[in-house]
Amino acid sequence: MKYCTKCGSAIEDGAKYCVNCGAPCAPVKKPATIKVIAEVFMILGCISSGWALIPLCWTVPMTVKYMRSVKEGADVSTGFKVCSLIFVNLIAGVLMLVSNDFED
């Protein structure tokens, strides 16, 4: 079952517009596999920095922001990707930087 991104009402499969609010139905796009792997490494970065409480102040919000951006299909800035590489997880940052080259 799909739901309208604007009003939240149920939408039938194949519908082009929401019956309730008239908003166009955007096709659901599955995130690239490399972005999902980067999400996993961001979570692992949070877990590995859990021994010290101070790094959790930036690793958790950065991970949440990245996961929300992937879910919404929004682009992430290069600066954010580099900061993730330096401050959260090296592998996740590299995967984010090359993810545009490997879109599904």
CYANA upper distance limits for C-alpha pairs under 8 A (distance plus 0.5 A):
  1 MET  CA     10 ALA  CA      7.47
  1 MET  CA     11 ILE  CA      7.62
  1 MET  CA     12 GLU  CA      7.67
  1 MET  CA     13 ASP  CA      7.94
  2 LYS  CA     10 ALA  CA      6.47
  2 LYS  CA     11 ILE  CA      5.88
  2 LYS  CA     12 GLU  CA      7.33
  2 LYS  CA     13 ASP  CA      7.55
  3 TYR  CA      8 GLY  CA      5.86
  3 TYR  CA      9 SER  CA      5.93
  3 TYR  CA     10 ALA  CA      4.99
  3 TYR  CA     11 ILE  CA      5.81
  4 CYS  CA      8 GLY  CA      5.09
  4 CYS  CA      9 SER  CA      5.92
  4 CYS  CA     10 ALA  CA      6.89
  4 CYS  CA     11 ILE  CA      6.86
  4 CYS  CA     18 CYS  CA      6.90
  4 CYS  CA     23 ALA  CA      8.19
  4 CYS  CA     25 CYS  CA      7.31
  5 THR  CA     25 CYS  CA      8.32
  6 LYS  CA     21 CYS  CA      8.33
  6 LYS  CA     23 ALA  CA      7.39
  7 CYS  CA     20 ASN  CA      8.23
  7 CYS  CA     21 CYS  CA      7.24
  9 SER  CA     18 CYS  CA      8.30
  9 SER  CA     20 ASN  CA      7.38
 11 ILE  CA     15 ALA  CA      7.27
 11 ILE  CA     18 CYS  CA      6.76
 11 ILE  CA     19 VAL  CA      7.95
 15 ALA  CA     25 CYS  CA      7.50
 16 LYS  CA     24 PRO  CA      6.39
 16 LYS  CA     25 CYS  CA      5.73
 16 LYS  CA     26 ALA  CA      8.42
 17 TYR  CA     22 GLY  CA      5.95
 17 TYR  CA     23 ALA  CA      6.00
 17 TYR  CA     24 PRO  CA      4.86
 17 TYR  CA     25 CYS  CA      5.69
 18 CYS  CA     22 GLY  CA      5.18
 18 CYS  CA     23 ALA  CA      5.81
 18 CYS  CA     24 PRO  CA      6.84
 18 CYS  CA     25 CYS  CA      6.99
 29 LYS  CA     73 GLY  CA      8.08
 31 PRO  CA     35 LYS  CA      7.02
 31 PRO  CA     36 VAL  CA      7.49
 31 PRO  CA     70 VAL  CA      7.03
 31 PRO  CA     71 LYS  CA      7.78
 31 PRO  CA     73 GLY  CA      7.84
 31 PRO  CA    104 ASP  CA      8.18
 32 ALA  CA     36 VAL  CA      7.20
 32 ALA  CA     99 SER  CA      8.36
 32 ALA  CA    102 PHE  CA      8.10
 32 ALA  CA    103 GLU  CA      6.16
 32 ALA  CA    104 ASP  CA      5.75
 33 THR  CA     37 ILE  CA      6.79
 33 THR  CA    104 ASP  CA      8.10
 34 ILE  CA     38 ALA  CA      6.67
 34 ILE  CA     95 LEU  CA      7.07
 34 ILE  CA     96 MET  CA      8.34
 34 ILE  CA     99 SER  CA      6.63
 34 ILE  CA    102 PHE  CA      7.89
 35 LYS  CA     39 GLU  CA      6.73
 35 LYS  CA     70 VAL  CA      7.69
 35 LYS  CA     95 LEU  CA      7.71
 35 LYS  CA     96 MET  CA      7.20
 35 LYS  CA     99 SER  CA      6.97
 36 VAL  CA     40 VAL  CA      6.93
 37 ILE  CA     41 PHE  CA      6.91
 37 ILE  CA     92 ALA  CA      8.13
 37 ILE  CA     95 LEU  CA      8.37
 38 ALA  CA     42 MET  CA      6.63
 38 ALA  CA     91 ILE  CA      7.95
 38 ALA  CA     92 ALA  CA      4.98
 38 ALA  CA     93 GLY  CA      7.91
 38 ALA  CA     95 LEU  CA      6.28
 38 ALA  CA     96 MET  CA      6.91
 39 GLU  CA     43 ILE  CA      6.83
 39 GLU  CA     63 THR  CA      7.82
 39 GLU  CA     66 TYR  CA      7.88
 39 GLU  CA     67 MET  CA      6.87
 39 GLU  CA     92 ALA  CA      7.63
 40 VAL  CA     44 LEU  CA      6.75
 40 VAL  CA     92 ALA  CA      8.45
 41 PHE  CA     45 GLY  CA      6.53
 41 PHE  CA     89 ASN  CA      7.11
 41 PHE  CA     91 ILE  CA      7.29
 41 PHE  CA     92 ALA  CA      5.66
 42 MET  CA     46 CYS  CA      6.93
 42 MET  CA     59 THR  CA      8.40
 42 MET  CA     63 THR  CA      6.21
 42 MET  CA     88 VAL  CA      7.04
 42 MET  CA     89 ASN  CA      6.60
 42 MET  CA     92 ALA  CA      6.33
 43 ILE  CA     47 ILE  CA      6.81
 43 ILE  CA     63 THR  CA      7.18
 44 LEU  CA     48 SER  CA      6.51
 44 LEU  CA     89 ASN  CA      8.32
 45 GLY  CA     49 SER  CA      6.67
 45 GLY  CA     59 THR  CA      7.73
 45 GLY  CA     88 VAL  CA      5.80
 45 GLY  CA     89 ASN  CA      5.59
 46 CYS  CA     50 GLY  CA      6.73
 46 CYS  CA     56 LEU  CA      6.99
 46 CYS  CA     59 THR  CA      6.04
 46 CYS  CA     60 VAL  CA      6.59
 46 CYS  CA     63 THR  CA      8.28
 46 CYS  CA     88 VAL  CA      7.44
 49 SER  CA     53 LEU  CA      8.06
 49 SER  CA     55 PRO  CA      6.61
 49 SER  CA     56 LEU  CA      7.01
 49 SER  CA     59 THR  CA      8.44
 50 GLY  CA     55 PRO  CA      8.05
 50 GLY  CA     56 LEU  CA      6.91
 52 ALA  CA     56 LEU  CA      7.90
 53 LEU  CA     57 CYS  CA      7.74
 54 ILE  CA     58 TRP  CA      8.44
 55 PRO  CA     59 THR  CA      6.60
 56 LEU  CA     60 VAL  CA      6.11
 57 CYS  CA     61 PRO  CA      7.60
 58 TRP  CA     62 MET  CA      6.55
 59 THR  CA     63 THR  CA      6.55
 59 THR  CA     87 PHE  CA      7.75
 59 THR  CA     88 VAL  CA      6.03
 60 VAL  CA     64 VAL  CA      6.66
 61 PRO  CA     65 LYS  CA      6.56
 62 MET  CA     66 TYR  CA      6.65
 62 MET  CA     84 SER  CA      7.82
 63 THR  CA     67 MET  CA      6.62
 64 VAL  CA     68 ARG  CA      6.57
 65 LYS  CA     69 SER  CA      6.61
 66 TYR  CA     70 VAL  CA      6.71
 66 TYR  CA     76 VAL  CA      7.92
 67 MET  CA     71 LYS  CA      6.66
 68 ARG  CA     72 GLU  CA      6.63
 69 SER  CA     73 GLY  CA      6.33
 69 SER  CA     74 ALA  CA      5.41
 69 SER  CA     75 ASP  CA      7.22
 69 SER  CA     76 VAL  CA      7.42
 70 VAL  CA     74 ALA  CA      6.80
 70 VAL  CA     75 ASP  CA      8.34
 76 VAL  CA     80 PHE  CA      7.13
 76 VAL  CA     81 LYS  CA      7.62
 77 SER  CA     81 LYS  CA      6.97
 78 THR  CA     82 VAL  CA      6.67
 78 THR  CA     97 LEU  CA      7.63
 79 GLY  CA     83 CYS  CA      6.61
 80 PHE  CA     84 SER  CA      6.57
 81 LYS  CA     85 LEU  CA      6.70
 81 LYS  CA     93 GLY  CA      5.94
 81 LYS  CA     94 VAL  CA      8.34
 81 LYS  CA     96 MET  CA      6.50
 81 LYS  CA     97 LEU  CA      6.65
 82 VAL  CA     86 ILE  CA      6.79
 82 VAL  CA     93 GLY  CA      6.70
 82 VAL  CA     97 LEU  CA      8.16
 83 CYS  CA     87 PHE  CA      6.23
 83 CYS  CA     88 VAL  CA      8.06
 83 CYS  CA     93 GLY  CA      8.18
 84 SER  CA     88 VAL  CA      5.43
 84 SER  CA     89 ASN  CA      6.72
 84 SER  CA     90 LEU  CA      7.88
 84 SER  CA     92 ALA  CA      7.69
 84 SER  CA     93 GLY  CA      5.67
 85 LEU  CA     89 ASN  CA      5.84
 85 LEU  CA     90 LEU  CA      4.94
 85 LEU  CA     91 ILE  CA      7.48
 85 LEU  CA     92 ALA  CA      6.93
 85 LEU  CA     93 GLY  CA      4.20
 85 LEU  CA     94 VAL  CA      6.90
 86 ILE  CA     90 LEU  CA      6.80
 86 ILE  CA     93 GLY  CA      8.02
 88 VAL  CA     92 ALA  CA      8.41
 88 VAL  CA     93 GLY  CA      8.39
 89 ASN  CA     93 GLY  CA      6.70
 90 LEU  CA     94 VAL  CA      6.83
 91 ILE  CA     95 LEU  CA      6.64
 92 ALA  CA     96 MET  CA      6.62
 93 GLY  CA     97 LEU  CA      6.71
 94 VAL  CA     98 VAL  CA      6.87
 95 LEU  CA     99 SER  CA      6.26
 96 MET  CA    100 ASN  CA      8.35
 98 VAL  CA    102 PHE  CA      7.54
 99 SER  CA    103 GLU  CA      6.97
